[in-house]
Amino acid sequence: MTTTVHGLAELAGLPGTDLGRTPWVPVDREHVAAFAHATHGHTHPGGEDGGDAPLGGPVADGFHTLGLVGTLVDRLLEFREIRMNVIYGVNRLRLPGPLPVGARVRLHAEVGAVTEVRGGAMEMLVHATVEVAGRPRPACVAEVVYRIYD
């Protein structure tokens, strides 16, 4: 279910809100290859069958995993009556488990602090966890900083 926020005034009431979880999303080979191509990167490590790769087979780059957060947050939180929202930064980031090529992921997100910043904008912290289907450890745990402008 998507939470809809109308303007900055409603944003101030979000701290502590559990935004829930997105549906599962596949991270297929083509998706990982496209990200690697766009960033002049690669998947880590292992060939087509994974062979003796340290992580059991090919996995997505950690920044690919982090990059999924913004897209998935947009599925949980919709802004109306604002000019724009941008990811301003990441205060804390951990990549505790691999994201295997071909896995399915979902995002669990909670709103942390919401504060006013100069220029009339608001800053919102989102505690984001990228869960991997069938895996005990998440692929990403991050505190993402958003700036929202009216």
N, C-alpha and C positions, 0 to 999 in steps of 0.2 A: 504494500500500500504506500502511495506517495503522500508525503506531507507537503502541503502548499502554504507558502508564506506570501502574504500581501504586504509589500512595503517593509521598510526598516522597522517600523513600530512593532509589527508582529514578530520580527526576528528577535527582539529583545526578550521575548517570552520563551525562547527555545532551549536555554541551557538545561541540561539534564534529560533532554528528550531522546528516547531510544527510537531511532528512525527505522529500526527493523533490519530485515535482510532482503537483498534482491533475489530474484529467481536465479537458478544456476545458469551460467554462461559458459559455453565451450571455448577453450583456448586451443584452437587447432594449429596444425603445422603451418598452414598458409598465413594465419594471423601472426604467429611468432616470426616467420620468415619475413613478412612485410615490415614488422617493427625492426628487425635486425637490419634489413636493407635500408630503411629510412634513417637509422642511426649509425650506419656503417659498422654494425656489430655482428653478432652471431649468437646461436644458441650455445648452451654450455652443457657439459661436454658429452661426447658419445656420438656414435653414428646412428644410422637408421634403426638398428635393433638394440641400441644401448650398450651392447657388449659388456665390457668390464668397466664402464663409466662409473666414476665415484658416486654419482647421485642416482644410479640405476638406469640412466638413459638421458636423452636430450631434455633440457629444461630451458624455460624462458629466462632471459636476462632479468636481474633484479629490478632494473629501471622500467622494464616492460611491465612487471608486476605492479610496481608503484603507479605507473601510468594508467592502469586499469581503474585505480581508485576514483579519479575525477569523473570518468564516464559513468561508473557505477553509482557514485553519490548522486549524480543527476537523475538517476532512476528512483531515488528515494526522497529527494528534496527538490521541489519546484518553486522557483521564485517568480512572482508577478509584481508588477508596479515597481520595478527597479530598473536601473540602466544596464547594469552588468554585474556579474560576479566572476572573480578570478581566483585561481589558486595563487596565494601570495608566498607560500613556502611550506616547509615541513619542519616542525620543531623536533620531532623524534621519529626515527625510522628504524625498524628492525625487519630482517628477512629471515625468520626462524626456520623456514622449511622451503624446499624447492617447489617450483611450479612446473610439473612435468608437461611436456608437449602432449596435447590430446586430453588434458585434464579438464574438469569443469570447476569453475569458481563462483563464489557469491560473496557479496560484501555485507558485513554487519557494521552499522554506523551509529554513533551516538554523538549528540551535540554537547560540546564542552562549554567553555566560557564564550560569551558574546559581549564585546565591548565596543564603545564608540572610539573612533580614531579621527585624527584631524581631517578636515575637509568634509565632515558630515557623513563619512562612510562608517561602516561597521566591520568589525573583525570577528570571525567565528572560527572556533576550533572544532574540528570533527575528529573523533577517535574512530579510526577505520581499521577493520580487520578483514583481510582477504582470506576466506576459508577455501580449502581445496577438498572436493568430494573424496571421501574415503581415506583422508589423511588426518592423522591426529594433531599435526601442527599447522598453523596458518602459514601462508606464503608471505604475508606482509602484515605488520602491525605498525600503524603510523598515526601521528597527530598532525593533521593537515590544517594549514591556516588559510582561510578564505577571506577575501576582502569583497564587500558587497556595497555597491554604490547606487544611490537613488537618483 
